[in-house]
Structures are given as C-alpha cells and as structure tokens.
Amino acid sequence: MDHGITVRASGKVAEVVMDRPPVNAVAAETYEALTAAFRELSDRTDAHAVILRSAGRLYSAGADLKQPAESDSLAERGPERRQRLARTCYEAILDCTLPTIAAVNGAALGAGAVLAACCDIRLAATDARIGLPEIKAGRCGGGSHLMRILSQGQVRLMYFTGDPISAEDAYRLGLVQQVCEPDRLLTETRDLAARIAEQSPLGLRLAKQALNEAEKHHVRSGYPAEQVYTLRLGTHPDAAEAAGAILEKRAPVWSWPAVQEV
C-alpha cells in the first residue's frame, strides 16, 4: 500500500483502490500516489480499462483538512504545494491512456467529486451523494471539472450552497451513467470495465486520445481532430481484424501491442 492507494489487476481490468480510513480524505501524499498509479497504468499493455474505487464505506469526503499547512520546501507553501499536486493528479486521470470508470459509493465530496469527474464514466450506488462543499469550509472547489459535465447553473447551485446531490439526481443530470444497489455497484462496474476491455486495445487508446482532443474544440474543429485518430487506427492490422471478426461472426484476435501503434 502506498499512502492508501493500491493498484490491483484482474485480467484486462486494473483497479485503483483508495483505502484511507475513515473517510478517504485526500492528503498531499494521496494525490502523489494517485498520480503515480495512473501514469504507470498509462504505460501498461496488459490492462485495457481502469476502475477508480474506494475500499471503504464512502468514496472520498474530500481534502484532508487536518493535514498541516507546512511544506518541506522553503520555496513553496503547503497550500500551494497541495494545489499543484491536486492539478497534477487530476491531469494524470484525465490523460490516462485507458478508459477510466469511477465506482462511487457513499459520499464523493470536494476532491472526491473531482476525482470521479475526471474519469470517463461514473457509476454510483443508490446511497451516493456528490457535492462541492468547499464554501462551507472557507474554500473554493473543483467547479471547472464538473462544468465539463453539468450545466453552468447546476454547478453554481452546488458551488454556492455546498449541498450535495443524490445519485438519482446525478443520473438525471448526466453526471453518472448508471445507478446500482450498493451491493451491486462493484459487480456492475467490473462487468462494464470487462466489456470495454474486450475492444481493440489500440482502438481504446486512440479513441481516448480522440475524445480528449475533440473535447477542447467546437464541433467544427473537434470532429476533424477526431478523424485524424480514425485514420491512424484504420491503417493498423487491428482495424481489418475488427471488420473480419464481425463478418465471420467470431471473436477478434488483437495484434496490439505485438504489432506496434501506427
């Protein structure tokens, strides 16, 4: 275990597990450990999807307010260091080359909500609550990350009141893609990750890059950027294998990474 973060692999799916009792509060070292985990997974060729989950009764209650404000660096104050580490962590999840799925149980507040928002897909237990309560603790939160998903008014409502939303409201608003009974959350998330991981490994990686690139643009410039990745994938043997498997009604046999990316 590295500061409450472990990486487990089962078949083609890896799981990044947060286990920092009692509430998975995120300390500076937690951000560092999560960054290391997602960067390492980005370079692996045996895993093709990643789950970010909690080992405890809730996802994460947010930043560790008990952590001292001091820093070991004379050039950087503690709060500034934590902000830098948080940015680096969130970028590592956003830029992970593999599709990422958050399995949200219990509360995902503040930094916990942002960790989930940085994943590609979110599943939530019926008892989940997602919120940005920072204003109640004299801070500002991760509204930028939730604004990628939610409307301007909804984010400001959550930001200004600090009140969380329920799993059902999160589903209705598009923040989560599926709501499960608590005892089914991990099973449903693993099933989805396994379905994704069966796709072309190279196709998944290029698709993730294409969507990340297209997201930065208006549709008129985003779609051409996405098409670049379509052309790249189309020249790889796995593209022909995918089409052949459909026509021959069989499971595809992927050549990546033995046949390297184009």
N, C-alpha and C positions, 0 to 999 in steps of 0.2 A: 504494500500500500504506500502511495506517495501523497502525503498531505490529504488523505481522504479520497483520493482518486485512484481507481484501478481500471485496467483495460482487460476485458475478457473476450475470447473469441470462440465461436461455435460455428463450425462450417464456414460459410461465406459471410457471416454477420459478426461484427465486433460490437461490444457493449462498453461504453464508458460509464462507470458507476460512481456516483457521488455518495460517499459514506462518511459524513462528518457530523455525528450526533451532537446535540439532539435535533437540530433543525436544518442541517446542511447549510449553515451560514457560510458565505463565501469570503475567505480571507485572501490577502495578497498571495500567499503561497498556493491557495486553491486555484487562483487564476493562472499561476505559473504552471501548475501541474496539468490543468486542462489544456493549456496551450501546447505543452509538450505532447500530450496524448493525441490531440487532433493533428498536429504536424507529423507525428510518427505514423498515424494511420493513413495520412495522405500519401505516404511513400510506400505503403504496403501493397502487394499484389495478390495476397490471399484473401483479403476481406473486400467486399463489394458494397456494403451498406453498414451504417453505424447507428446504434441506438444510444441516446444520452438519457440516463435514468437515475433514479435515486434508489438506495438500498434501505431507506428509512420510511417513516410514516408520512413524509411530505417531500416535495421536490426540492425546494430551497426557499427559505424565508428571506433571502437576500443577503446584502453585505453584512459582514461581521462588525457590528457596531462596538463590540468590546475590544477589537484589535487596537493596540496602541497607535497613536498618530505618528510616533517617531519613525525615522528611517535610518538605515545603516549608512546611507550615502549623505555626505555633507552637501552635495550639490543638488539634492532632490528631497523635498519634504515628504513625509509619509503619505498624506492625502494625494499629492501629485504622483507619487510612485504607484499608488493603488489605481489611480485613474489610468495611467499608462499601461499597467498590467491588465486592467479590465479591457481597454481598447484592443490590446494585442490578442487577448483571449477570444473576444467576440469575433475579431477578424479571422482567427485560426479556424473557428467553427464555420463562419460564412464561406471561407475559401477552401474548406476541406474538399478534396477532390472526389470524395464519395458522397452519395446521398445520405442525409442525416435525418433521424427521426427522434423527436422528444417524446418520452412517455411520462406525462405529467400526472402525478398523484398528489393529493392534498393541496398544499399551498405552493404557488410559484409566484413569489413576490419580489419586486425590485429586480435585483440582479438575477434572481431565479426566473422571472418572466422574460428577461432579456436573453438568458441562455436558451430558453425554449424558442423564443422568436428567431434566434439565429439559425435554428435548424430548418431544414427544408419542409418538414411535415411535422405536425403535432397531433398526438392522440392524448386524450385526457380521461381520467376516471370521473365518474359522476360526482364525486365529492371534491373535485379540484376547484380551486379558486385562483384566479390570475389577476395580479394588480400591480400598480406602481404607487406604493405608499410613502415614497420618499419625502413628500411635502410635510408629512406628519412627523418626520424625524429631522426636519430642518435641512433637507437636501433636495436636489433635482434628480430626476430619474432617467431611464433609458427610453424616452419617448421616441427618439429617432428610429430605433429598431422596430418598435411597434407600429410606427407610421408607415413602414413598408407593407403592412398587412391590413391595418384598421383605418377607418376614416379619420379625418382631421378632428371632427367634433368628438368622436368616441375617445380618441387618445387624450384630448384635452379634458374631457369629463373625468377620466380615470386619473389623470395627472393632477388636476386641481382639487379633486375630492380625496384622493388617496384610497378610494373604495375599490375593492376587487370585484371582478365579475365572476359569475358561476360558470361551470363547464358548459351548461346548456346555452347560456348567453354567448360564451366564447365560440361555440359551434355555430350559432345563428349568425354571428358577426364575421365568421370565416377565420377566426384566429386558430381554431383547432379543426381538424378534418374528420374526427371521429370521437364519439364519447362511449366509454365502456364501463361496465360494472367494475369496481375496484379489483375484484379477484380475477377479472379477465383482461385487465389492462396490459400486463406484460405478455400474456399469450397472444393477444391481438397484435401488439406491436411487433413481436418476434415473427408472427406469421406474415405481416406486411413487409418487414425487412427481408424475409426469406424470398418472398415473391419478387421484390425489387432486385435482390442479389442474383436471381436466376437470369437476368437480362445480360446482354453483352457487356463484359467488364469495361471494355474500351468505350462502348456506346454510353454507358452510365457516366463515365468520367468526362467525355466530350459534351454530353447533354448538360451536366452540371456546369461546366465552363460556359456553354452557350447561354444558359438561362441567367447565370450571374452577369454575363456581359450584356445581354439584351435588357436586363433589368435597369441598367444605367441609362438607357436611351428611351426616347419617344419611339412609338411603334415604327415610324418611317425609317429610322436609323437602326432600331433594335433588331428588326427582322433580318435585314441584310447581314448584320453581325452574327446572328444565329445561323444563317445559311452558310457562312464560312465553315462552321463546325460540321454541318451536314455534308459538305463537300469533302472535308477531311475524313469523316467516317466512311463515306461512300467508296473511297479508294482502298480501304483496308479489307483483307480477306474475310473478316467477321461480318461485314455487310452482305457479301454474297452468301455466306453461311446462313445468316438470318433468313434471307429470302428463300434459300434452298430448303431450309428446315420447314418453313411454312408450306411450301409447295409439296414437299414429300411427307408431310404430316408426321414429323419426328422431332425429338429434342435436339436443339442445336449443340454443336461441339465448338466451343470458342478457342481460337488460337492465341489470343492475347493472354499473357504477356510474352509467350514464346515468339510470336511474330510481333515485333515492337510497334509502338504507336507511330502513325504517319505524321 
